[in-house]
Amino acid sequence: MKSNLPSALGRKMTLEEAQALARRDKRRLLLMGGAVIVLAAFYIFAHRNEEAQGLGEPQDLPGGQELQVPDKPSIETIPFDQEDVLAKIEDGTPEQRLSVSDEALTALLYYTKLLTWQHYMALGIVDLDESLCAAISDDPDSARVAPLRARGQVQTFSSRQREGVKFKEFYGTLALDGGGHAHFAFTTPPDGAPEVGKYLMLEGVLVQMLRAETPDGFVDAPLIASRTVTHSTPPTALLDAQALRVALFEGVKDDEIENVSGLPREPLDQLLLYARERGATEDWEGASELNNQTLNGILQGGEAFRGIPFRIPVSGNLGAWTQRADENGLRLDTMTHGWIGNFGWTGATGVIQWIAPFDRPELDQRYGGARLVTAKGYFFKNVYYLKQDQSPHRAPLFVMSEVTPFIPLHDPTPSYILFGVLGMTLLIIALVFFLLRRDKLAAEQLRLDFVRRRRARTERKQAGAERT
């Protein structure tokens, strides 16, 4: 005879069904406990990860750590190994400096054909100025084949083809930016022949001291051998805000689909210099924030906004990188370029392009850079670029005075809510466990009572049968 238990459905529940129900409840309880443990572990991991990233307070880099930018690949320098040729150079006296050692010049011109700007950087190239010219003049032997960079205005320029030499040679003299002069020789002409009065930049090595004639008379100056020269610009002069606006209005035009004019060098340098030198004193609180309406107005006609300061709100860092700068009037070797996007910019474009006269490796996402930034800068012009599908698109280009990583403050409210839910869940599990345990003990007691009663009935029946 099976023992029956009262059921909430109005029927009798067998003991076996009650035990099966208790086992199912136990399995559910175990699953709930496991889920809570997984939830707690995930929260602890997320919380520790937030602490490791330093989200509790705003700062430039997560966790206050230094950005681990990989070291640049080392450049193997190429030594000049013809010491016997250098030993034949005689330039210790003014008379000796009137002639050039053709053998040494030819050897060094061949040598410079092997060198790139990375080689010069690895060799420790320095800018040639008046004081360095004087030091070389005092002891040219100690500076032989020294890597030198010279910038200045062309005073003389000529060329020649020597017998037995495979390449044509170009010669000239520069009046250096920092005072003094430099004579030069190179073999690969740039696009557009150098002109007297224009500016050039060259990177090369010292051959000797040379005394040569210029429009100002004979000049003693270092002779530099180089592979080629680069057209340059005069040093950029800092303009006030009004003069800068006039220069930008006259010298800059927005790109059109039928006329992509590129970036005019002189106006760009003027704005870069202004952003670097005047950015700290600019009234940024009074500057407009770049919102959707303003951005659409800039795209429709940039003339009215050229050179105007803007504050860029918290936006996405779509990429930033530092690269070698084109020859410029600020004499910067590198500049930083990047893109910024914002979901609030829902008009013709949702991105802006920017360039800045500084290096900010903490913005480079390839090395764990910031995902969000704020910025302060000046509108320059609208430019066309190619999207990933190679379709042309237009976006504003800004010259930035400041681009700052944005780290949001940590809000503890979700943590409190999660802790509350976790605590209530644990309390409910403990209560369910207690109730199931109590029901299990009651069911076991009931089972024992049924067994005892069954035995009692069996014994009574056996006693009655014996009496009959």
C-alpha positions as CSV (number, residue, x, y, z in Angstrom):
1,M,0.0,0.0,0.0
2,K,1.4,3.4,-1.1
3,S,1.5,6.3,1.4
4,N,-0.3,9.4,0.1
5,L,0.3,13.1,1.0
6,P,-2.2,15.9,0.5
7,S,-1.6,17.9,-2.6
8,A,-2.3,21.6,-3.4
9,L,-4.1,20.4,-6.5
10,G,-6.7,18.5,-4.6
11,R,-5.2,15.0,-5.1
12,K,-3.1,12.7,-3.2
13,M,0.7,12.9,-3.7
14,T,2.6,9.7,-3.2
15,L,5.7,9.7,-1.0
16,E,7.9,8.9,-4.1
17,E,6.5,12.0,-5.9
18,A,7.2,14.2,-2.9
19,Q,10.8,12.9,-2.7
20,A,11.2,13.5,-6.5
21,L,9.9,17.0,-6.1
22,A,12.4,17.6,-3.2
23,R,15.2,16.4,-5.4
24,R,14.2,18.8,-8.2
25,D,14.0,21.7,-5.8
26,K,17.5,20.8,-4.5
27,R,18.8,20.8,-8.1
28,R,17.2,24.2,-8.7
29,L,18.7,25.5,-5.5
30,L,22.2,24.3,-6.6
31,L,21.8,25.9,-10.0
32,M,20.7,29.2,-8.4
33,G,23.6,29.1,-6.0
34,G,26.0,28.5,-8.9
35,A,24.5,31.4,-10.9
36,V,24.9,33.7,-7.9
37,I,28.6,32.6,-7.5
38,V,29.2,33.3,-11.2
39,L,27.5,36.7,-10.9
40,A,29.6,37.6,-7.9
41,A,32.8,36.5,-9.6
42,F,32.0,38.5,-12.7
43,Y,31.2,41.6,-10.6
44,I,34.4,41.3,-8.6
45,F,36.4,40.9,-11.8
46,A,34.8,43.9,-13.3
47,H,35.2,46.0,-10.2
48,R,38.9,45.1,-9.9
49,N,39.4,45.9,-13.6
50,E,37.8,49.4,-13.1
51,E,40.2,50.0,-10.2
52,A,43.1,48.9,-12.3
53,Q,42.1,51.4,-15.0
54,G,41.8,54.1,-12.4
55,L,38.2,55.0,-13.2
56,G,37.7,56.4,-9.7
57,E,39.2,59.8,-10.6
58,P,39.9,61.6,-13.9
59,Q,43.5,61.4,-15.1
60,D,45.4,61.4,-18.3
61,L,46.1,57.7,-18.4
62,P,44.3,54.7,-17.0
63,G,45.5,53.8,-13.6
64,G,48.1,56.5,-13.6
65,Q,50.4,54.2,-15.5
66,E,52.8,55.2,-18.2
67,L,51.9,54.4,-21.7
68,Q,53.9,51.5,-23.0
69,V,54.8,52.7,-26.5
70,P,56.9,50.0,-28.2
71,D,60.4,51.1,-29.0
72,K,60.9,52.1,-32.5
73,P,62.9,49.6,-34.6
74,S,66.5,50.4,-34.3
75,I,68.2,51.7,-37.4
76,E,71.5,50.3,-38.2
77,T,73.9,53.1,-39.0
78,I,76.1,53.0,-42.0
79,P,79.7,54.1,-41.2
80,F,81.9,55.9,-43.6
81,D,85.0,53.7,-43.8
82,Q,87.3,55.6,-46.1
83,E,89.4,57.3,-43.4
84,D,92.4,57.6,-45.8
85,V,90.3,59.9,-48.1
86,L,89.4,62.1,-45.2
87,A,93.0,62.3,-44.1
88,K,93.9,64.0,-47.4
89,I,91.6,67.0,-46.7
90,E,93.4,70.2,-45.9
91,D,91.3,73.0,-44.7
92,G,93.2,74.4,-41.7
93,T,94.1,77.8,-43.2
94,P,92.2,80.4,-45.2
95,E,94.3,79.6,-48.3
96,Q,93.7,75.8,-48.0
97,R,89.9,76.4,-47.8
98,L,89.9,78.0,-51.3
99,S,89.9,74.6,-52.9
100,V,87.7,71.5,-52.5
101,S,89.0,68.0,-52.0
102,D,87.3,66.4,-55.0
103,E,88.2,62.9,-54.0
104,A,86.6,63.3,-50.5
105,L,83.6,65.2,-51.9
106,T,82.9,62.4,-54.5
107,A,83.2,59.7,-51.8
108,L,80.9,61.5,-49.4
109,L,78.3,62.2,-52.1
110,Y,78.2,58.5,-52.9
111,Y,78.0,57.8,-49.1
112,T,74.9,60.1,-48.7
113,K,73.1,58.2,-51.4
114,L,72.8,55.4,-48.8
115,L,71.4,57.5,-46.0
116,T,67.7,58.2,-45.2
117,W,66.3,60.7,-42.7
118,Q,66.0,57.7,-40.2
119,H,69.8,57.2,-40.6
120,Y,70.4,60.8,-39.9
121,M,68.2,60.7,-36.8
122,A,70.0,57.6,-35.6
123,L,73.4,59.3,-36.2
124,G,72.3,62.3,-34.0
125,I,71.8,65.0,-36.7
126,V,72.0,68.6,-35.4
127,D,70.9,71.9,-36.8
128,L,73.6,74.1,-38.2
129,D,73.7,77.6,-36.8
130,E,76.3,80.4,-36.4
131,S,77.8,79.1,-33.2
132,L,78.2,75.6,-34.6
133,C,79.8,77.0,-37.8
134,A,82.3,78.8,-35.6
135,A,83.1,75.6,-33.6
136,I,83.6,73.6,-36.8
137,S,85.8,76.3,-38.3
138,D,88.1,76.2,-35.2
139,D,88.5,72.4,-35.5
140,P,87.2,70.9,-38.7
141,D,89.0,67.6,-38.3
142,S,87.0,66.7,-35.2
143,A,83.7,67.3,-37.0
144,R,84.5,65.5,-40.3
145,V,81.4,63.5,-41.6
146,A,79.3,64.9,-38.8
147,P,75.5,64.7,-39.6
148,L,74.2,68.3,-40.1
149,R,70.9,69.8,-41.0
150,A,70.9,73.3,-42.7
151,R,68.0,75.6,-43.4
152,G,68.3,78.9,-45.0
153,Q,67.9,81.2,-48.0
154,V,69.7,80.4,-51.2
155,Q,72.4,83.0,-52.0
156,T,74.2,81.2,-54.9
157,F,73.3,78.1,-56.9
158,S,75.1,76.4,-59.8
159,S,75.8,72.9,-61.3
160,R,78.6,71.0,-63.0
161,Q,79.4,67.7,-64.6
162,R,82.9,66.5,-63.7
163,E,84.8,64.2,-66.0
164,G,84.7,60.6,-64.7
165,V,81.8,61.2,-62.3
166,K,78.5,59.5,-63.2
167,F,76.2,62.1,-61.7
168,K,75.7,65.8,-62.1
169,E,76.6,67.9,-59.1
170,F,74.7,70.9,-57.7
171,Y,76.4,73.5,-55.5
172,G,75.2,76.6,-53.6
173,T,75.4,78.6,-50.5
174,L,72.7,79.2,-47.8
175,A,72.3,82.1,-45.4
176,L,71.2,80.1,-42.3
177,D,68.2,80.8,-40.2
178,G,70.3,80.9,-37.1
179,G,73.0,83.1,-38.6
180,G,76.1,82.1,-40.5
181,H,76.4,80.4,-43.8
182,A,76.6,76.9,-45.2
183,H,77.9,75.7,-48.6
184,F,76.3,72.6,-50.0
185,A,76.6,70.0,-52.7
186,F,74.0,67.4,-53.8
187,T,73.4,65.0,-56.7
188,T,69.6,64.5,-56.9
189,P,67.6,67.6,-57.8
190,P,64.2,68.2,-56.1
191,D,61.0,68.9,-58.0
192,G,61.6,72.4,-59.1
193,A,65.1,73.8,-59.3
194,P,66.3,75.8,-56.3
195,E,66.2,79.6,-56.9
196,V,68.3,82.3,-55.4
197,G,66.3,84.0,-52.6
198,K,64.2,80.9,-51.9
199,Y,64.5,78.7,-48.8
200,L,66.0,75.2,-48.8
201,M,66.5,72.4,-46.2
202,L,69.2,69.8,-46.5
203,E,70.4,66.9,-44.4
204,G,74.0,65.7,-45.0
205,V,77.5,65.3,-43.7
206,L,80.4,67.7,-43.3
207,V,83.1,67.5,-46.0
208,Q,85.3,70.4,-45.0
209,M,85.5,74.1,-44.4
210,L,85.3,76.0,-47.7
211,R,86.0,79.6,-48.6
212,A,83.7,80.6,-51.5
213,E,82.4,83.7,-53.1
214,T,78.9,85.0,-52.4
215,P,77.0,88.2,-53.1
216,D,78.3,89.4,-49.8
217,G,81.9,88.6,-50.6
218,F,84.0,85.5,-49.7
219,V,82.5,83.4,-46.9
220,D,84.2,80.7,-44.8
221,A,81.5,78.1,-44.1
222,P,81.1,74.3,-43.7
223,L,80.6,72.4,-47.0
224,I,77.9,69.8,-46.6
225,A,77.4,66.8,-48.9
226,S,73.8,65.6,-49.3
227,R,71.8,63.4,-51.6
228,T,69.2,66.0,-52.3
229,V,67.6,69.2,-50.9
230,T,64.0,70.0,-49.9
231,H,62.2,73.2,-50.6
232,S,61.5,75.1,-47.4
233,T,59.8,78.2,-46.1
234,P,60.9,81.2,-44.1
235,P,60.5,80.9,-40.3
236,T,56.9,81.6,-39.4
237,A,56.2,84.9,-37.6
238,L,53.6,84.9,-34.8
239,L,50.5,87.0,-35.8
240,D,47.9,88.5,-33.5
241,A,44.3,87.2,-33.8
242,Q,43.1,89.9,-36.2
243,A,46.1,89.6,-38.6
244,L,45.8,85.8,-38.4
245,R,42.1,85.9,-39.4
246,V,42.9,88.2,-42.4
247,A,45.8,85.9,-43.5
248,L,43.6,82.8,-43.3
249,F,40.7,84.5,-45.1
250,E,43.1,85.6,-48.0
251,G,45.2,82.4,-48.2
252,V,42.8,79.5,-47.5
253,K,40.0,78.1,-49.6
254,D,37.8,75.1,-48.8
255,D,38.1,72.0,-50.9
256,E,35.5,71.5,-53.5
257,I,34.8,68.2,-55.3
258,E,36.1,69.7,-58.5
259,N,39.0,71.6,-56.8
260,V,40.9,69.9,-54.0
261,S,43.6,72.5,-53.2
262,G,45.4,70.7,-50.4
263,L,46.8,72.5,-47.3
264,P,48.5,75.8,-48.0
265,R,51.8,75.8,-46.2
266,E,52.2,79.4,-45.0
267,P,48.7,79.9,-43.5
268,L,48.8,76.4,-41.9
269,D,52.1,77.2,-40.3
270,Q,50.7,80.5,-39.0
271,L,47.7,78.8,-37.4
272,L,49.9,76.0,-36.0
273,L,52.2,78.6,-34.4
274,Y,49.3,80.6,-33.0
275,A,47.7,77.4,-31.5
276,R,51.0,76.5,-29.9
277,E,51.9,80.0,-28.5
278,R,48.5,81.5,-27.8
279,G,46.5,78.4,-26.8
280,A,47.3,78.8,-23.1
281,T,46.0,82.4,-23.0
282,E,42.9,81.9,-25.3
283,D,39.5,82.5,-23.7
284,W,38.3,78.9,-24.1
285,E,35.4,79.5,-21.7
286,G,34.0,82.0,-24.1
287,A,34.7,79.8,-27.1
288,S,31.8,78.0,-28.8
289,E,31.3,74.3,-28.3
290,L,31.3,72.4,-31.5
291,N,27.8,71.1,-31.8
292,N,25.7,69.7,-34.6
293,Q,24.4,73.1,-35.7
294,T,27.8,74.7,-35.8
295,L,29.4,71.8,-37.6
296,N,26.7,72.0,-40.3
297,G,27.3,75.7,-40.7
298,I,31.1,75.1,-41.0
299,L,30.5,72.6,-43.8
300,Q,28.2,74.9,-45.7
301,G,30.7,77.7,-45.7
302,G,34.0,77.7,-43.8
303,E,35.0,81.3,-44.6
304,A,33.1,82.8,-41.6
305,F,34.6,80.3,-39.2
306,R,38.2,80.2,-40.3
307,G,40.6,80.7,-37.3
308,I,37.7,80.7,-34.8
309,P,38.4,78.8,-31.5
310,F,36.1,75.9,-30.7
311,R,35.8,73.6,-27.7
312,I,35.3,69.9,-28.7
313,P,33.0,68.1,-26.2
314,V,33.7,64.6,-25.0
315,S,34.0,62.6,-28.2
316,G,35.4,59.4,-29.6
317,N,39.1,59.2,-30.5
318,L,38.9,57.6,-33.9
319,G,42.7,57.5,-34.3
320,A,45.8,59.6,-33.6
321,W,49.3,59.2,-34.8
322,T,52.6,61.1,-34.9
323,Q,54.5,61.3,-38.1
324,R,57.4,63.2,-39.7
325,A,56.2,66.6,-40.6
326,D,56.5,68.2,-44.0
327,E,59.0,71.0,-44.1
328,N,57.4,73.8,-42.2
329,G,58.1,77.3,-40.9
330,L,57.9,76.1,-37.2
331,R,60.9,73.9,-37.9
332,L,59.1,70.9,-36.3
333,D,60.4,67.4,-37.1
334,T,57.1,65.7,-36.2
335,M,53.4,66.6,-35.9
336,T,50.3,64.7,-34.6
337,H,47.3,63.9,-36.8
338,G,44.0,62.4,-35.9
339,W,40.2,62.0,-36.3
340,I,37.4,62.7,-33.8
341,G,33.8,61.5,-34.0
342,N,30.7,62.3,-32.0
343,F,27.2,60.6,-32.1
344,G,25.7,64.1,-31.6
345,W,27.0,65.2,-35.0
346,T,24.2,63.9,-37.1
347,G,24.4,66.3,-40.0
348,A,26.5,66.0,-43.2
349,T,29.4,64.5,-41.3
350,G,30.0,62.9,-37.9
351,V,33.7,63.3,-37.8
352,I,36.4,66.0,-37.9
353,Q,40.1,65.8,-38.9
354,W,42.8,67.5,-36.9
355,I,46.5,68.3,-36.8
356,A,48.6,69.6,-33.9
357,P,52.1,70.9,-33.3
358,F,52.8,68.5,-30.5
359,D,53.4,64.8,-29.8
360,R,50.8,62.9,-27.7
361,P,51.6,59.2,-27.8
362,E,48.9,58.6,-25.1
363,L,46.3,59.2,-27.9
364,D,47.5,56.4,-30.1
365,Q,45.1,53.5,-29.6
366,R,47.5,51.0,-31.1
367,Y,49.4,51.3,-27.8
368,G,46.3,51.4,-25.5
369,G,45.5,55.1,-26.0
370,A,42.4,56.9,-24.8
371,R,39.1,56.1,-26.4
372,L,37.5,59.4,-25.4
373,V,39.0,62.9,-25.7
374,T,38.2,66.5,-25.3
375,A,39.9,69.1,-27.4
376,K,40.4,72.8,-28.0
377,G,41.4,74.1,-31.4
378,Y,40.8,76.4,-34.4
379,F,39.0,75.7,-37.6
380,F,41.3,75.8,-40.7
381,K,39.4,74.5,-43.7
382,N,37.0,71.9,-45.1
383,V,38.9,69.0,-46.8
384,Y,38.0,66.1,-48.9
385,Y,39.0,62.6,-48.0
386,L,38.2,59.0,-49.2
387,K,36.1,56.8,-47.1
388,Q,36.7,53.0,-46.9
389,D,34.5,52.5,-49.9
390,Q,36.7,55.0,-51.8
391,S,33.8,57.5,-52.1
392,P,34.8,61.2,-51.5
393,H,33.6,62.9,-48.4
394,R,34.1,66.3,-46.8
395,A,35.1,67.0,-43.2
396,P,36.4,70.1,-41.3
397,L,40.1,70.2,-40.5
398,F,41.0,71.8,-37.1
399,V,44.4,72.9,-35.8
400,M,44.4,71.8,-32.2
401,S,46.0,73.6,-29.3
402,E,45.1,70.8,-26.9
403,V,43.7,67.2,-27.1
404,T,43.2,65.6,-23.7
405,P,42.2,62.0,-22.9
406,F,38.9,61.9,-21.1
407,I,38.4,59.2,-18.4
408,P,34.8,59.2,-17.0
409,L,34.3,59.3,-13.2
410,H,33.2,56.0,-11.7
411,D,29.5,56.1,-10.6
412,P,29.1,53.8,-7.5
413,T,25.3,53.6,-7.8
414,P,25.2,50.5,-10.1
415,S,27.6,48.8,-7.7
416,Y,25.3,49.5,-4.8
417,I,22.3,48.2,-6.7
418,L,24.2,45.1,-7.7
419,F,25.3,44.5,-4.1
420,G,21.6,44.8,-3.0
421,V,20.4,42.4,-5.6
422,L,23.2,40.0,-4.7
423,G,22.3,40.2,-1.0
424,M,18.6,39.7,-1.6
425,T,19.4,36.7,-3.8
426,L,21.6,35.1,-1.2
427,L,18.9,35.7,1.4
428,I,16.2,34.1,-0.7
429,I,18.4,31.1,-1.5
430,A,19.1,30.7,2.3
431,L,15.4,30.9,3.0
432,V,14.5,28.4,0.3
433,F,17.3,26.1,1.5
434,F,15.9,26.4,5.1
435,L,12.3,25.6,4.0
436,L,13.4,22.7,1.8
437,R,15.5,21.4,4.7
438,R,12.5,21.7,7.1
439,D,10.2,20.0,4.6
440,K,12.7,17.2,4.0
441,L,12.8,16.5,7.8
442,A,9.1,16.7,8.0
443,A,8.7,14.3,5.1
444,E,11.2,11.9,6.7
445,Q,9.3,12.0,10.0
446,L,6.1,11.4,8.1
447,R,7.6,8.5,6.3
448,L,8.8,7.0,9.6
449,D,5.3,7.5,11.0
450,F,3.8,5.6,8.0
451,V,6.3,2.8,8.4
452,R,5.5,2.5,12.1
453,R,1.7,2.5,11.5
454,R,2.1,0.0,8.7
455,R,4.1,-2.3,11.0
456,A,1.5,-1.8,13.8
457,R,-1.4,-2.8,11.4
458,T,0.6,-5.7,10.2
459,E,1.2,-6.9,13.8
460,R,-2.4,-6.5,14.7
461,K,-3.6,-8.5,11.7
462,Q,-1.1,-11.3,12.6
463,A,-2.2,-11.3,16.2
464,G,-5.9,-11.5,15.2
465,A,-5.1,-14.4,12.8
466,E,-3.4,-16.3,15.6
467,R,-6.3,-15.9,18.0
468,T,-8.7,-17.3,15.3
